[in-house]
Amino acid sequence: KLTKQCKGKQQSSSCCKSTSKPCIAQSGTPPVSRSLRSSIDPGEVTTTVVFDIQGMTCTDCADRINSHLSQLSGVVGVNTQFMARKSYIEFLEEQITTESLEKEIQILQFRPTFLSSRASNDTTEQLMITTTASTFDQGTVMRIPGVRNVKEQEIHSKSVYIISYDEFETNSRAIIEALYEEHGEEQIAIYSPTEECEGSSTALQWRNRFLLAALLCLPIIFL
């Protein structure tokens, strides 16, 4: 039986009723679950995939994902962050795939969205941006020295451009400055899924406050 509810977070039946532990709100990063780290070759190449996770309502949700994925063959480490709504999963590609990991998260009734992946021997980084420009030429971005790939992906109903670049040849600041010069500073913005979630939460809080104020005013109106 649950003895404590998440403070400031709505608690859903799909999350906490499936575990016997109390649902306690915490403000840190959930512990990283390591399953195969001690048994793999130190020089073996692993891949780390990042998912945006929707549907989590408390830290127990993040713990459930960590616990479930860490038991899968080929998974080296899992770090699911409730506040950031992200899951970082390190795994061996010859034993399990990104698609399989996504399906395993869906089995737990959460909604994962692929954000990025990176091999342990890879020197590339990723920059996520949005733009209000009527035309955005990906070829212009590809001509920036050090940029390896540009792809468009819809995240939270928003068109996001994911730019992959070699960290030894360029950096995010140089890419942003080149985009500012091409399209104008007011038309380019760095995208953060965390800020998106926080913005949605803030909007919901204001909506609830408005409804509460309206209800409190009803008796006065009738008088």
BAVOVO-829301 format. One line per field, with one value per residue (C-alpha): x, y, z negated; residue in one letter. Coordinates in steps of 0.05 Angstrom, whole numbers, always signed. Layout:
BEGIN
east <- c(X_...)
north <- c(Y_...)
up <- c(Z_...)
resn <- c(A_...)
! end
This chain:
BEGIN
east <- c(+0_+27_+42_+66_+49_+93_+95_+75_+67_+4_+8_-18_-44_+0_+62_+57_+5_+52_+103_+98_+148_+124_+125_+172_+190_+265_+305_+366_+386_+361_+418_+452_+438_+498_+487_+545_+598_+643_+639_+654_+722_+746_+763_+697_+656_+588_+531_+494_+423_+382_+306_+257_+208_+137_+88_+132_+98_+148_+218_+190_+175_+249_+269_+222_+255_+325_+307_+273_+325_+385_+361_+363_+421_+469_+451_+512_+482_+418_+407_+335_+326_+255_+264_+297_+248_+307_+336_+409_+421_+490_+488_+524_+495_+511_+465_+407_+382_+355_+287_+284_+300_+245_+195_+216_+202_+134_+118_+123_+69_+116_+124_+197_+221_+290_+336_+406_+457_+532_+586_+637_+693_+655_+678_+614_+567_+496_+462_+386_+355_+289_+278_+223_+255_+208_+264_+318_+373_+405_+459_+482_+492_+529_+579_+600_+668_+662_+587_+574_+498_+433_+365_+296_+253_+186_+190_+130_+95_+153_+201_+271_+336_+389_+460_+516_+587_+658_+678_+751_+736_+682_+635_+563_+580_+613_+553_+502_+542_+542_+467_+456_+496_+456_+385_+387_+392_+317_+301_+346_+337_+371_+320_+316_+265_+272_+250_+192_+168_+177_+139_+81_+81_+80_+22_-17_-5_-31_-92_-108_-99_-147_-200_-193_-201_-262_-295_-280_-313_-379_-410_-396_-429_-493_-497)
north <- c(+0_+68_+111_+174_+211_+250_+323_+371_+316_+281_+207_+158_+88_+60_+81_+71_+17_-31_-26_-38_+17_+85_+137_+190_+253_+265_+321_+284_+239_+167_+118_+89_+15_-25_-96_-118_-64_-109_-167_-133_-121_-51_-38_-64_-12_+3_+49_+99_+117_+175_+172_+227_+192_+216_+187_+187_+218_+205_+178_+108_+109_+123_+68_+19_+34_+27_-39_-69_-49_-68_-141_-145_-182_-133_-73_-44_+14_+54_+124_+148_+220_+236_+312_+315_+263_+226_+157_+143_+70_+40_-27_-76_-72_-145_-167_-117_-61_+9_-13_-69_-21_+26_-31_-52_+19_+17_-48_-8_+39_+98_+136_+138_+183_+170_+231_+208_+152_+150_+96_+98_+108_+164_+236_+267_+311_+333_+401_+407_+471_+499_+554_+602_+613_+600_+562_+524_+498_+436_+439_+505_+470_+412_+461_+484_+451_+393_+380_+307_+301_+341_+309_+335_+301_+318_+321_+342_+364_+411_+406_+398_+396_+350_+370_+319_+346_+325_+356_+357_+399_+448_+463_+483_+557_+560_+525_+571_+633_+607_+596_+666_+695_+656_+663_+717_+709_+718_+657_+605_+575_+517_+463_+431_+375_+390_+463_+438_+394_+449_+498_+450_+440_+515_+525_+470_+503_+571_+537_+503_+568_+603_+549_+551_+627_+622_+572_+615_+675_+638_+648_+722_+728_+694_+738)
up <- c(+0_+18_-42_-10_+54_+100_+78_+133_+184_+207_+193_+244_+232_+288_+250_+176_+170_+204_+148_+74_+57_+32_+87_+59_+98_+101_+131_+155_+212_+202_+188_+250_+257_+281_+305_+350_+340_+298_+347_+414_+445_+426_+499_+526_+564_+535_+559_+516_+539_+511_+507_+488_+441_+433_+382_+321_+260_+204_+190_+182_+257_+272_+224_+259_+326_+296_+263_+324_+376_+334_+334_+410_+443_+475_+432_+398_+361_+352_+326_+329_+304_+281_+280_+349_+378_+410_+408_+425_+443_+457_+493_+539_+609_+625_+569_+570_+615_+605_+631_+580_+524_+547_+547_+477_+451_+486_+450_+385_+412_+425_+490_+514_+570_+599_+592_+607_+605_+600_+600_+545_+596_+632_+628_+654_+614_+629_+628_+631_+659_+682_+733_+754_+822_+880_+916_+879_+924_+893_+947_+917_+849_+882_+911_+841_+828_+780_+790_+807_+813_+808_+800_+785_+731_+700_+623_+582_+647_+662_+721_+693_+733_+703_+725_+715_+714_+697_+631_+653_+715_+691_+633_+621_+614_+683_+714_+680_+702_+774_+771_+742_+800_+851_+823_+769_+694_+683_+727_+694_+625_+588_+572_+503_+489_+415_+424_+467_+410_+358_+402_+409_+334_+321_+370_+334_+267_+292_+322_+256_+218_+265_+257_+182_+181_+225_+178_+117_+151_+167_+97_+100_+168_+145_+82)
resn <- c(K_L_T_K_Q_C_K_G_K_Q_Q_S_S_S_C_C_K_S_T_S_K_P_C_I_A_Q_S_G_T_P_P_V_S_R_S_L_R_S_S_I_D_P_G_E_V_T_T_T_V_V_F_D_I_Q_G_M_T_C_T_D_C_A_D_R_I_N_S_H_L_S_Q_L_S_G_V_V_G_V_N_T_Q_F_M_A_R_K_S_Y_I_E_F_L_E_E_Q_I_T_T_E_S_L_E_K_E_I_Q_I_L_Q_F_R_P_T_F_L_S_S_R_A_S_N_D_T_T_E_Q_L_M_I_T_T_T_A_S_T_F_D_Q_G_T_V_M_R_I_P_G_V_R_N_V_K_E_Q_E_I_H_S_K_S_V_Y_I_I_S_Y_D_E_F_E_T_N_S_R_A_I_I_E_A_L_Y_E_E_H_G_E_E_Q_I_A_I_Y_S_P_T_E_E_C_E_G_S_S_T_A_L_Q_W_R_N_R_F_L_L_A_A_L_L_C_L_P_I_I_F_L)
! end
